[in-house]
């Protein structure tokens, strides 16, 4: 996946956008939900699932955007 949109863009001196990507933001939000409902799981399991949910959300939003 090559989505590089920034969740909280900040302009640096070189005019490059820096900050958290939407994928990172969505994965963090998914991780919070997973921790509430599945806290007994291994960290690796939770992290992989959080990223999977983030990717699914980005794919769905991209599909909606192109419609």
PEZI-V751290 format. One record per residue. N is the residue number from 1. OMEGA is omega in degrees with one decimal (* if undefined). D_CENTER is the distance of its C-alpha to the mean C-alpha in whole Angstrom. Layout:
# PEZI-V751290
{{N | OMEGA | D_CENTER} {N | OMEGA | D_CENTER}}
This chain:
# PEZI-V751290
{{1 | -175.9 | 11} {2 | 177.3 | 12} {3 | -178.0 | 10} {4 | 177.6 | 10} {5 | -178.4 | 10} {6 | 176.6 | 10} {7 | -179.1 | 9} {8 | -175.0 | 12} {9 | 175.7 | 14} {10 | 177.7 | 17} {11 | 175.6 | 20} {12 | -179.8 | 22} {13 | -178.9 | 26} {14 | 179.5 | 25} {15 | 175.7 | 23} {16 | 176.3 | 20} {17 | 178.2 | 17} {18 | 176.2 | 15} {19 | -177.7 | 13} {20 | 175.8 | 9} {21 | 176.0 | 7} {22 | 179.3 | 5} {23 | 178.6 | 2} {24 | 179.9 | 3} {25 | -179.8 | 4} {26 | 178.6 | 3} {27 | 178.0 | 4} {28 | 178.3 | 6} {29 | 177.6 | 8} {30 | 179.8 | 8} {31 | 178.5 | 10} {32 | 179.1 | 12} {33 | 178.9 | 13} {34 | 179.5 | 14} {35 | 178.9 | 16} {36 | -173.9 | 18} {37 | -172.4 | 19} {38 | -171.0 | 19} {39 | -178.2 | 20} {40 | -177.2 | 22} {41 | 175.5 | 20} {42 | -179.2 | 20} {43 | -178.9 | 17} {44 | 177.7 | 16} {45 | -179.0 | 16} {46 | -179.4 | 13} {47 | -179.7 | 11} {48 | 179.9 | 12} {49 | 177.9 | 11} {50 | 179.1 | 8} {51 | 177.8 | 6} {52 | 177.3 | 9} {53 | 178.8 | 8} {54 | 179.1 | 5} {55 | 178.8 | 7} {56 | 178.6 | 10} {57 | 179.1 | 8} {58 | 179.1 | 8} {59 | 179.9 | 11} {60 | 179.3 | 13} {61 | 176.8 | 12} {62 | 178.4 | 14} {63 | 178.9 | 16} {64 | -178.4 | 17} {65 | -177.7 | 17} {66 | -179.6 | 20} {67 | * | 22}}
